Amino acid sequence: MNKHFYVEVAYAMRDKQCVLKVEVASGTTIEMAIHCSGILKQFPTIHLETAEVGVFGKRRQLSDGVHEGDRIEIYRPLMIDPKDARRAKAKKLKQGR
């Protein structure tokens, strides 16, 4: 008998956040839960083939299984490398002195 439980699927844009609760069966993968949530219809710009995913901030694979209470997160690509952003900020501060 398959046990059913709930997980959340989360995605955040700059101006909009979405967290959907979805009921899944034991043996469900992250990819299956994302598809079941319907979030891909709400955000057609998400491309699972290239998107990074995680559970509670830890990177995971689409093929990993989910557990009761998991929050599956779909990460957006970075707009700028954090190192480059720090360098630009430091350069700007140095020029301002």
C-alpha positions, 0 to 999 in steps of 0.5 A, a space after each residue: 500500500 502506498 503511503 501518501 503525504 504532503 510536500 511543498 514546491 517553491 519558486 521565487 522570482 524577484 517580485 513574486 513567490 510561490 509555494 504550493 502544497 502537493 500530495 504525493 505517494 511514497 516513491 515520488 521523485 523531486 521531478 514528479 512532485 514538481 510536475 504534480 504541483 502544476 508550478 511549471 504551468 504558472 511559471 513557463 520560464 522554468 526549464 527543469 532540464 537546466 534548473 538547479 533544485 534542492 530541498 531545504 537549501 541543499 542541492 539535490 537531483 531531480 531523481 532523488 526521492 521526497 519525504 514527508 514535509 520536504 520543501 522542494 526549491 527550484 532555483 533561478 540562474 544567477 544574474 551575476 556571479 557573487 564574486 563579480 558583484 563583490 568586486 564591483 561593489 568594492 571598486 565603487 566604494 574605493 572610487 567614492 573615497 
